[in-house]
Amino acid sequence: MGDYDGKPWLKSYDEGVSPELDIPDEPVTAGYERVRKQFPDRPAFHFFGVTWTYGELFDARPGKRGNLDPLSMPFG
């Protein structure tokens, strides 16, 4: 049995944190849409001093309001 099989990292998990993860049988975009609708004003990410909310991130997608279109960002 190798180190990986013994999962030694589990002993560092906080109490109540499950070692298993339930992954829904749906596209990642469906989960994102759910979070965007439920928490539109919460931070989605913070990078180099800029914070975007889930609502702002959704609105910046090409084909929405076009915020990224001038950068010729590919969709998908």
DOLO-949324 format. One record per atom (N, C-alpha, C, O, CB): residue in three letters; atom name; y, z, x negated. Coordinates in pm, 1 decimal. Glycine has a CB too. Example, Ala and Ser with C-alpha at 12.3 -4.5 7.8 and 13.67 -1.06 7.14 Angstrom:
residues 2
r ALA; a N; py -569.0; pz 780.0; px -1319.0
r ALA; a CA; py -450.0; pz 780.0; px -1230.0
r ALA; a C; py -330.0; pz 780.0; px -1320.0
r ALA; a O; py -331.9; pz 846.5; px -1423.6
r ALA; a CB; py -447.3; pz 904.6; px -1130.8
r SER; a N; py -225.0; pz 708.0; px -1285.0
r SER; a CA; py -106.0; pz 714.0; px -1367.0
r SER; a C; py 3.0; pz 787.0; px -1290.0
r SER; a O; py 113.8; pz 803.9; px -1340.9
r SER; a CB; py -59.8; pz 572.5; px -1408.4
This chain:
residues 76
r MET; a N; py -118.6; pz 0.0; px -84.9
r MET; a CA; py 0.0; pz 0.0; px 0.0
r MET; a C; py 124.0; pz 0.0; px -88.8
r MET; a O; py 140.8; pz 88.6; px -172.6
r MET; a CB; py 0.3; pz 122.7; px 96.3
r GLY; a N; py 210.3; pz -98.8; px -70.5
r GLY; a CA; py 331.7; pz -108.2; px -150.2
r GLY; a C; py 443.1; pz -21.0; px -95.4
r GLY; a O; py 430.8; pz 35.9; px 13.1
r GLY; a CB; py 378.0; pz -251.2; px -157.5
r ASP; a N; py 552.0; pz -10.8; px -170.5
r ASP; a CA; py 666.7; pz 69.7; px -127.1
r ASP; a C; py 721.6; pz 23.2; px 7.2
r ASP; a O; py 761.8; pz 104.5; px 90.4
r ASP; a CB; py 776.9; pz 64.7; px -231.9
r TYR; a N; py 722.8; pz -107.5; px 27.4
r TYR; a CA; py 775.6; pz -161.7; px 152.0
r TYR; a C; py 692.8; pz -115.9; px 271.7
r TYR; a O; py 747.9; pz -82.4; px 376.6
r TYR; a CB; py 779.2; pz -314.1; px 146.1
r ASP; a N; py 561.4; pz -114.4; px 255.9
r ASP; a CA; py 472.4; pz -75.0; px 366.0
r ASP; a C; py 495.6; pz 69.0; px 408.9
r ASP; a O; py 476.8; pz 102.0; px 526.0
r ASP; a CB; py 326.8; pz -93.3; px 325.4
r GLY; a N; py 536.0; pz 155.5; px 316.3
r GLY; a CA; py 560.3; pz 295.5; px 348.6
r GLY; a C; py 694.4; pz 321.0; px 415.1
r GLY; a O; py 718.4; pz 431.0; px 464.8
r GLY; a CB; py 551.0; pz 377.2; px 225.1
r LYS; a N; py 782.6; pz 221.3; px 417.0
r LYS; a CA; py 916.2; pz 228.7; px 477.5
r LYS; a C; py 992.6; pz 355.8; px 435.9
r LYS; a O; py 1030.9; pz 435.0; px 522.0
r LYS; a CB; py 904.2; pz 223.4; px 630.1
r PRO; a N; py 1014.8; pz 375.7; px 307.1
r PRO; a CA; py 1080.9; pz 498.1; px 260.6
r PRO; a C; py 1224.3; pz 513.5; px 309.7
r PRO; a O; py 1277.8; pz 624.4; px 307.9
r PRO; a CB; py 1080.1; pz 501.5; px 111.2
r TRP; a N; py 1287.8; pz 405.3; px 353.5
r TRP; a CA; py 1425.3; pz 412.2; px 401.3
r TRP; a C; py 1436.7; pz 487.8; px 533.5
r TRP; a O; py 1544.5; pz 536.5; px 567.4
r TRP; a CB; py 1481.4; pz 272.5; px 417.1
r LEU; a N; py 1327.7; pz 498.2; px 607.7
r LEU; a CA; py 1333.6; pz 564.8; px 737.9
r LEU; a C; py 1374.1; pz 711.4; px 725.8
r LEU; a O; py 1434.4; pz 765.5; px 818.5
r LEU; a CB; py 1199.2; pz 554.5; px 807.6
r LYS; a N; py 1342.7; pz 776.9; px 614.4
r LYS; a CA; py 1376.6; pz 918.3; px 599.6
r LYS; a C; py 1528.2; pz 938.8; px 588.7
r LYS; a O; py 1576.1; pz 1050.7; px 607.0
r LYS; a CB; py 1306.7; pz 976.7; px 476.2
r SER; a N; py 1603.6; pz 833.8; px 559.6
r SER; a CA; py 1749.2; pz 847.4; px 550.1
r SER; a C; py 1819.9; pz 814.5; px 681.2
r SER; a O; py 1942.3; pz 825.1; px 688.8
r SER; a CB; py 1802.2; pz 757.7; px 440.4
r TYR; a N; py 1745.6; pz 775.0; px 784.5
r TYR; a CA; py 1805.9; pz 747.1; px 916.0
r TYR; a C; py 1855.1; pz 877.1; px 978.5
r TYR; a O; py 1788.8; pz 980.1; px 966.7
r TYR; a CB; py 1703.8; pz 676.8; px 1010.5
r ASP; a N; py 1969.1; pz 873.9; px 1044.0
r ASP; a CA; py 2019.1; pz 990.3; px 1116.0
r ASP; a C; py 1925.0; pz 1024.6; px 1230.1
r ASP; a O; py 1853.2; pz 938.7; px 1281.2
r ASP; a CB; py 2161.4; pz 965.3; px 1169.0
r GLU; a N; py 1926.4; pz 1151.5; px 1269.4
r GLU; a CA; py 1844.0; pz 1195.2; px 1381.2
r GLU; a C; py 1882.7; pz 1116.9; px 1507.0
r GLU; a O; py 2000.9; pz 1100.7; px 1537.4
r GLU; a CB; py 1859.5; pz 1348.0; px 1404.4
r GLY; a N; py 1784.1; pz 1070.0; px 1577.7
r GLY; a CA; py 1809.3; pz 994.9; px 1699.9
r GLY; a C; py 1817.7; pz 844.2; px 1680.7
r GLY; a O; py 1822.0; pz 769.5; px 1778.4
r GLY; a CB; py 1934.7; pz 1042.6; px 1761.4
r VAL; a N; py 1820.2; pz 798.8; px 1555.9
r VAL; a CA; py 1824.4; pz 655.3; px 1528.5
r VAL; a C; py 1681.0; pz 603.0; px 1526.7
r VAL; a O; py 1598.1; pz 648.2; px 1447.7
r VAL; a CB; py 1897.6; pz 625.0; px 1392.8
r SER; a N; py 1653.5; pz 508.7; px 1613.7
r SER; a CA; py 1518.1; pz 454.9; px 1625.2
r SER; a C; py 1487.0; pz 357.3; px 1510.7
r SER; a O; py 1572.4; pz 277.5; px 1472.1
r SER; a CB; py 1500.5; pz 384.6; px 1760.9
r PRO; a N; py 1365.4; pz 364.1; px 1457.2
r PRO; a CA; py 1327.8; pz 267.9; px 1354.1
r PRO; a C; py 1291.9; pz 131.0; px 1412.0
r PRO; a O; py 1270.2; pz 35.4; px 1337.5
r PRO; a CB; py 1211.2; pz 321.6; px 1274.2
r GLU; a N; py 1285.8; pz 122.2; px 1542.2
r GLU; a CA; py 1253.3; pz -2.7; px 1609.7
r GLU; a C; py 1377.5; pz -55.1; px 1682.2
r GLU; a O; py 1465.4; pz 22.3; px 1719.9
r GLU; a CB; py 1135.6; pz 17.3; px 1709.1
r LEU; a N; py 1383.6; pz -184.7; px 1700.9
r LEU; a CA; py 1497.5; pz -246.9; px 1766.3
r LEU; a C; py 1447.5; pz -338.9; px 1876.3
r LEU; a O; py 1365.1; pz -427.1; px 1851.8
r LEU; a CB; py 1584.5; pz -324.6; px 1664.7
r ASP; a N; py 1497.3; pz -318.3; px 1997.2
r ASP; a CA; py 1463.6; pz -406.7; px 2107.6
r ASP; a C; py 1557.8; pz -526.7; px 2104.1
r ASP; a O; py 1679.0; pz -511.7; px 2119.7
r ASP; a CB; py 1472.7; pz -332.1; px 2244.3
r ILE; a N; py 1502.8; pz -643.3; px 2083.9
r ILE; a CA; py 1583.0; pz -765.2; px 2077.4
r ILE; a C; py 1561.7; pz -842.3; px 2207.0
r ILE; a O; py 1449.8; pz -884.5; px 2236.3
r ILE; a CB; py 1545.0; pz -852.4; px 1952.4
r PRO; a N; py 1668.6; pz -861.3; px 2285.2
r PRO; a CA; py 1652.6; pz -932.8; px 2411.6
r PRO; a C; py 1613.2; pz -1078.8; px 2389.7
r PRO; a O; py 1648.5; pz -1140.1; px 2289.0
r PRO; a CB; py 1781.3; pz -925.7; px 2492.4
r ASP; a N; py 1540.2; pz -1131.7; px 2485.0
r ASP; a CA; py 1496.4; pz -1271.2; px 2478.8
r ASP; a C; py 1605.3; pz -1359.3; px 2538.9
r ASP; a O; py 1592.8; pz -1408.5; px 2651.1
r ASP; a CB; py 1360.5; pz -1291.3; px 2553.6
r GLU; a N; py 1712.5; pz -1378.2; px 2461.9
r GLU; a CA; py 1826.0; pz -1458.0; px 2505.8
r GLU; a C; py 1899.2; pz -1510.2; px 2382.8
r GLU; a O; py 1881.9; pz -1456.4; px 2273.4
r GLU; a CB; py 1921.5; pz -1375.0; px 2596.8
r PRO; a N; py 1978.9; pz -1612.0; px 2398.6
r PRO; a CA; py 2056.7; pz -1661.3; px 2284.5
r PRO; a C; py 2157.6; pz -1557.0; px 2237.4
r PRO; a O; py 2204.2; pz -1475.3; px 2316.8
r PRO; a CB; py 2129.1; pz -1791.3; px 2321.5
r VAL; a N; py 2190.9; pz -1559.4; px 2111.2
r VAL; a CA; py 2291.2; pz -1467.8; px 2056.1
r VAL; a C; py 2423.0; pz -1482.7; px 2132.2
r VAL; a O; py 2494.0; pz -1384.4; px 2153.1
r VAL; a CB; py 2312.6; pz -1494.6; px 1904.6
r THR; a N; py 2455.5; pz -1603.8; px 2173.1
r THR; a CA; py 2581.4; pz -1627.1; px 2243.7
r THR; a C; py 2587.4; pz -1552.9; px 2376.9
r THR; a O; py 2695.9; pz -1514.5; px 2420.6
r THR; a CB; py 2601.0; pz -1775.6; px 2266.9
r ALA; a N; py 2473.8; pz -1532.2; px 2441.8
r ALA; a CA; py 2472.1; pz -1457.2; px 2568.1
r ALA; a C; py 2509.4; pz -1311.5; px 2543.5
r ALA; a O; py 2583.2; pz -1251.9; px 2622.0
r ALA; a CB; py 2333.1; pz -1466.2; px 2635.4
r GLY; a N; py 2459.0; pz -1254.6; px 2435.8
r GLY; a CA; py 2495.3; pz -1117.3; px 2401.1
r GLY; a C; py 2642.6; pz -1107.0; px 2366.2
r GLY; a O; py 2709.2; pz -1010.9; px 2404.6
r GLY; a CB; py 2410.5; pz -1067.3; px 2284.7
r TYR; a N; py 2693.5; pz -1204.7; px 2294.1
r TYR; a CA; py 2835.1; pz -1205.9; px 2259.0
r TYR; a C; py 2922.2; pz -1214.7; px 2384.4
r TYR; a O; py 3022.5; pz -1144.1; px 2395.4
r TYR; a CB; py 2865.8; pz -1323.2; px 2164.6
r GLU; a N; py 2885.2; pz -1299.1; px 2476.8
r GLU; a CA; py 2960.7; pz -1313.0; px 2602.1
r GLU; a C; py 2962.8; pz -1180.1; px 2677.6
r GLU; a O; py 3065.7; pz -1141.3; px 2732.9
r GLU; a CB; py 2899.2; pz -1424.4; px 2691.0
r ARG; a N; py 2850.3; pz -1111.7; px 2679.6
r ARG; a CA; py 2842.1; pz -983.6; px 2749.5
r ARG; a C; py 2937.0; pz -881.3; px 2685.2
r ARG; a O; py 3009.6; pz -811.3; px 2755.7
r ARG; a CB; py 2696.5; pz -930.6; px 2748.3
r VAL; a N; py 2936.1; pz -873.0; px 2551.9
r VAL; a CA; py 3023.2; pz -779.2; px 2480.8
r VAL; a C; py 3169.8; pz -818.4; px 2499.9
r VAL; a O; py 3255.5; pz -732.0; px 2518.2
r VAL; a CB; py 2987.7; pz -775.1; px 2330.0
r ARG; a N; py 3198.2; pz -948.0; px 2495.7
r ARG; a CA; py 3337.0; pz -993.8; px 2512.3
r ARG; a C; py 3391.3; pz -955.0; px 2648.5
r ARG; a O; py 3506.5; pz -913.1; px 2659.5
r ARG; a CB; py 3346.4; pz -1145.6; px 2494.0
r LYS; a N; py 3310.0; pz -968.5; px 2752.3
r LYS; a CA; py 3356.1; pz -934.3; px 2887.1
r LYS; a C; py 3367.3; pz -783.6; px 2906.1
r LYS; a O; py 3456.8; pz -735.9; px 2975.8
r LYS; a CB; py 3261.6; pz -992.7; px 2991.6
r GLN; a N; py 3276.7; pz -709.2; px 2844.2
r GLN; a CA; py 3274.8; pz -564.5; px 2861.1
r GLN; a C; py 3382.0; pz -495.0; px 2775.6
r GLN; a O; py 3439.4; pz -394.8; px 2818.2
r GLN; a CB; py 3136.8; pz -510.2; px 2825.7
r PHE; a N; py 3408.7; pz -547.3; px 2656.6
r PHE; a CA; py 3501.3; pz -483.0; px 2563.0
r PHE; a C; py 3600.1; pz -582.9; px 2502.7
r PHE; a O; py 3604.2; pz -596.4; px 2380.5
r PHE; a CB; py 3423.4; pz -413.8; px 2451.5
r PRO; a N; py 3679.4; pz -653.1; px 2582.9
r PRO; a CA; py 3766.2; pz -758.8; px 2528.1
r PRO; a C; py 3872.8; pz -708.6; px 2431.2
r PRO; a O; py 3921.0; pz -785.2; px 2347.8
r PRO; a CB; py 3833.4; pz -831.0; px 2640.3
r ASP; a N; py 3910.6; pz -580.9; px 2440.9
r ASP; a CA; py 4017.5; pz -529.6; px 2355.9
r ASP; a C; py 3966.9; pz -449.9; px 2235.8
r ASP; a O; py 4047.0; pz -397.1; px 2158.7
r ASP; a CB; py 4109.2; pz -443.7; px 2437.3
r ARG; a N; py 3837.3; pz -440.8; px 2219.5
r ARG; a CA; py 3782.6; pz -368.7; px 2104.6
r ARG; a C; py 3772.5; pz -461.5; px 1984.3
r ARG; a O; py 3753.4; pz -582.1; px 1999.9
r ARG; a CB; py 3644.4; pz -309.2; px 2138.1
r PRO; a N; py 3785.5; pz -404.9; px 1863.4
r PRO; a CA; py 3778.2; pz -487.7; px 1742.8
r PRO; a C; py 3641.4; pz -553.8; px 1726.1
r PRO; a O; py 3537.9; pz -488.2; px 1737.2
r PRO; a CB; py 3809.5; pz -403.7; px 1620.3
r ALA; a N; py 3642.4; pz -683.1; px 1699.5
r ALA; a CA; py 3519.4; pz -757.2; px 1670.4
r ALA; a C; py 3494.6; pz -754.9; px 1519.3
r ALA; a O; py 3381.0; pz -740.1; px 1474.3
r ALA; a CB; py 3528.5; pz -904.6; px 1723.2
r PHE; a N; py 3602.4; pz -769.7; px 1441.6
r PHE; a CA; py 3591.8; pz -759.0; px 1296.2
r PHE; a C; py 3728.8; pz -732.3; px 1236.2
r PHE; a O; py 3832.2; pz -759.0; px 1297.6
r PHE; a CB; py 3530.5; pz -887.1; px 1235.7
r HIS; a N; py 3726.9; pz -679.5; px 1115.8
r HIS; a CA; py 3847.1; pz -652.3; px 1037.7
r HIS; a C; py 3821.1; pz -709.0; px 898.8
r HIS; a O; py 3724.9; pz -670.3; px 832.3
r HIS; a CB; py 3881.5; pz -497.1; px 1032.7
r PHE; a N; py 3906.9; pz -800.8; px 855.0
r PHE; a CA; py 3884.7; pz -869.4; px 728.5
r PHE; a C; py 4018.3; pz -898.5; px 663.4
r PHE; a O; py 4105.6; pz -959.3; px 725.4
r PHE; a CB; py 3804.4; pz -999.4; px 749.0
r PHE; a N; py 4035.4; pz -855.9; px 539.0
r PHE; a CA; py 4159.0; pz -876.1; px 464.6
r PHE; a C; py 4282.1; pz -834.5; px 544.6
r PHE; a O; py 4382.2; pz -906.0; px 548.3
r PHE; a CB; py 4171.3; pz -1021.0; px 423.6
r GLY; a N; py 4273.3; pz -719.1; px 607.9
r GLY; a CA; py 4387.2; pz -664.6; px 680.8
r GLY; a C; py 4412.3; pz -725.3; px 817.4
r GLY; a O; py 4509.8; pz -689.3; px 883.3
r GLY; a CB; py 4507.6; pz -680.8; px 600.1
r VAL; a N; py 4327.5; pz -815.7; px 861.2
r VAL; a CA; py 4342.7; pz -879.3; px 992.2
r VAL; a C; py 4229.7; pz -831.8; px 1082.9
r VAL; a O; py 4112.6; pz -836.1; px 1045.2
r VAL; a CB; py 4342.5; pz -1035.5; px 980.0
r THR; a N; py 4266.0; pz -786.5; px 1202.3
r THR; a CA; py 4167.9; pz -741.8; px 1299.9
r THR; a C; py 4173.6; pz -832.0; px 1421.7
r THR; a O; py 4281.1; pz -856.9; px 1476.2
r THR; a CB; py 4192.1; pz -594.8; px 1339.5
r TRP; a N; py 4059.5; pz -880.3; px 1463.8
r TRP; a CA; py 4049.1; pz -961.1; px 1586.0
r TRP; a C; py 3964.8; pz -885.4; px 1686.3
r TRP; a O; py 3862.7; pz -826.3; px 1651.2
r TRP; a CB; py 3987.7; pz -1102.0; px 1557.0
r THR; a N; py 4008.1; pz -887.3; px 1811.4
r THR; a CA; py 3928.2; pz -829.1; px 1917.7
r THR; a C; py 3824.0; pz -930.7; px 1962.8
r THR; a O; py 3830.3; pz -1048.1; px 1926.4
r THR; a CB; py 4017.4; pz -784.7; px 2036.4
r TYR; a N; py 3727.6; pz -883.8; px 2042.8
r TYR; a CA; py 3628.3; pz -977.9; px 2095.6
r TYR; a C; py 3695.1; pz -1085.0; px 2181.3
r TYR; a O; py 3654.9; pz -1201.3; px 2177.5
r TYR; a CB; py 3521.8; pz -903.3; px 2177.9
r GLY; a N; py 3796.8; pz -1046.7; px 2258.6
r GLY; a CA; py 3867.6; pz -1144.2; px 2340.4
r GLY; a C; py 3937.5; pz -1249.4; px 2256.5
r GLY; a O; py 3931.3; pz -1368.3; px 2287.8
r GLY; a CB; py 3968.0; pz -1074.7; px 2428.5
r GLU; a N; py 4004.1; pz -1206.5; px 2149.6
r GLU; a CA; py 4073.6; pz -1301.0; px 2061.3
r GLU; a C; py 3974.8; pz -1393.3; px 1990.6
r GLU; a O; py 4000.5; pz -1512.7; px 1974.9
r GLU; a CB; py 4158.1; pz -1225.3; px 1957.6
r LEU; a N; py 3863.5; pz -1338.2; px 1948.8
r LEU; a CA; py 3763.7; pz -1418.5; px 1879.9
r LEU; a C; py 3708.9; pz -1527.1; px 1971.6
r LEU; a O; py 3690.2; pz -1641.1; px 1929.1
r LEU; a CB; py 3650.0; pz -1330.1; px 1828.7
r PHE; a N; py 3683.4; pz -1492.3; px 2096.0
r PHE; a CA; py 3634.8; pz -1590.4; px 2192.4
r PHE; a C; py 3739.6; pz -1699.0; px 2216.1
r PHE; a O; py 3706.9; pz -1817.6; px 2220.2
r PHE; a CB; py 3598.1; pz -1521.8; px 2324.9
r ASP; a N; py 3865.8; pz -1657.8; px 2231.9
r ASP; a CA; py 3972.7; pz -1753.3; px 2259.1
r ASP; a C; py 4000.7; pz -1845.7; px 2141.0
r ASP; a O; py 4060.0; pz -1952.1; px 2159.0
r ASP; a CB; py 4098.6; pz -1679.6; px 2296.5
r ALA; a N; py 3959.2; pz -1807.0; px 2020.6
r ALA; a CA; py 3986.0; pz -1888.1; px 1901.7
r ALA; a C; py 3879.9; pz -1994.2; px 1877.7
r ALA; a O; py 3894.1; pz -2076.0; px 1786.8
r ALA; a CB; py 3996.4; pz -1799.6; px 1780.5
r ARG; a N; py 3774.3; pz -1994.3; px 1957.1
r ARG; a CA; py 3669.2; pz -2094.6; px 1937.3
r ARG; a C; py 3721.9; pz -2234.9; px 1966.5
r ARG; a O; py 3800.6; pz -2253.7; px 2059.3
r ARG; a CB; py 3547.7; pz -2063.8; px 2027.2
r PRO; a N; py 3679.3; pz -2331.9; px 1888.6
r PRO; a CA; py 3717.1; pz -2469.7; px 1920.2
r PRO; a C; py 3671.8; pz -2504.9; px 2061.3
r PRO; a O; py 3562.6; pz -2467.6; px 2104.0
r PRO; a CB; py 3656.2; pz -2568.3; px 1817.8
r GLY; a N; py 3755.9; pz -2576.0; px 2131.5
r GLY; a CA; py 3722.8; pz -2613.3; px 2268.3
r GLY; a C; py 3776.6; pz -2514.9; px 2369.6
r GLY; a O; py 3775.3; pz -2542.4; px 2489.6
r GLY; a CB; py 3574.4; pz -2625.2; px 2284.0
r LYS; a N; py 3824.6; pz -2399.0; px 2322.8
r LYS; a CA; py 3887.3; pz -2303.6; px 2415.2
r LYS; a C; py 4037.4; pz -2330.8; px 2410.0
r LYS; a O; py 4085.3; pz -2426.5; px 2470.8
r LYS; a CB; py 3853.4; pz -2152.0; px 2377.1
r ARG; a N; py 4110.9; pz -2247.6; px 2338.3
r ARG; a CA; py 4255.0; pz -2270.7; px 2327.0
r ARG; a C; py 4289.7; pz -2351.7; px 2203.2
r ARG; a O; py 4405.8; pz -2386.4; px 2181.4
r ARG; a CB; py 4329.3; pz -2138.5; px 2324.1
r GLY; a N; py 4189.6; pz -2381.6; px 2122.9
r GLY; a CA; py 4212.7; pz -2469.9; px 2008.8
r GLY; a C; py 4271.8; pz -2404.5; px 1887.0
r GLY; a O; py 4324.5; pz -2474.9; px 1800.8
r GLY; a CB; py 4300.1; pz -2578.2; px 2049.2
r ASN; a N; py 4265.8; pz -2270.9; px 1874.8
r ASN; a CA; py 4325.8; pz -2204.7; px 1759.9
r ASN; a C; py 4266.1; pz -2249.9; px 1627.2
r ASN; a O; py 4336.2; pz -2250.1; px 1526.0
r ASN; a CB; py 4310.7; pz -2056.3; px 1773.6
r LEU; a N; py 4139.6; pz -2288.1; px 1624.9
r LEU; a CA; py 4077.4; pz -2329.6; px 1499.6
r LEU; a C; py 4073.2; pz -2481.0; px 1484.4
r LEU; a O; py 4038.4; pz -2530.9; px 1377.3
r LEU; a CB; py 3937.4; pz -2273.8; px 1490.6
r ASP; a N; py 4107.4; pz -2554.2; px 1587.9
r ASP; a CA; py 4102.0; pz -2700.7; px 1580.0
r ASP; a C; py 4183.3; pz -2759.2; px 1463.9
r ASP; a O; py 4134.5; pz -2851.3; px 1398.4
r ASP; a CB; py 4151.3; pz -2759.6; px 1709.4
r PRO; a N; py 4304.3; pz -2710.7; px 1435.2
r PRO; a CA; py 4379.6; pz -2769.2; px 1324.2
r PRO; a C; py 4308.2; pz -2754.1; px 1191.1
r PRO; a O; py 4337.7; pz -2828.8; px 1097.8
r PRO; a CB; py 4516.2; pz -2706.0; px 1315.3
r LEU; a N; py 4215.7; pz -2660.6; px 1179.1
r LEU; a CA; py 4143.4; pz -2641.4; px 1054.9
r LEU; a C; py 4019.0; pz -2729.0; px 1046.1
r LEU; a O; py 3944.8; pz -2723.6; px 948.1
r LEU; a CB; py 4105.2; pz -2496.9; px 1039.9
r SER; a N; py 3997.3; pz -2809.7; px 1149.4
r SER; a CA; py 3879.6; pz -2897.9; px 1157.7
r SER; a C; py 3750.4; pz -2820.7; px 1143.6
r SER; a O; py 3656.6; pz -2865.7; px 1077.8
r SER; a CB; py 3886.2; pz -3005.6; px 1050.7
r MET; a N; py 3746.0; pz -2703.9; px 1205.8
r MET; a CA; py 3626.1; pz -2621.3; px 1201.4
r MET; a C; py 3520.6; pz -2681.8; px 1294.1
r MET; a O; py 3550.9; pz -2713.4; px 1409.2
r MET; a CB; py 3658.1; pz -2474.1; px 1241.8
r PRO; a N; py 3398.4; pz -2698.3; px 1246.1
r PRO; a CA; py 3293.6; pz -2751.8; px 1332.7
r PRO; a C; py 3252.0; pz -2650.2; px 1437.4
r PRO; a O; py 3254.9; pz -2529.9; px 1411.8
r PRO; a CB; py 3172.7; pz -2794.2; px 1250.2
r PHE; a N; py 3213.9; pz -2696.8; px 1553.3
r PHE; a CA; py 3169.4; pz -2608.8; px 1660.4
r PHE; a C; py 3022.8; pz -2579.4; px 1641.9
r PHE; a O; py 2944.2; pz -2668.4; px 1609.3
r PHE; a CB; py 3195.6; pz -2671.0; px 1799.0
r GLY; a N; py 2985.0; pz -2451.4; px 1663.1
r GLY; a CA; py 2842.5; pz -2415.6; px 1659.5
r GLY; a C; py 2803.9; pz -2329.5; px 1546.0
r GLY; a O; py 2686.9; pz -2293.3; px 1533.0
r GLY; a CB; py 2760.7; pz -2535.2; px 1655.3
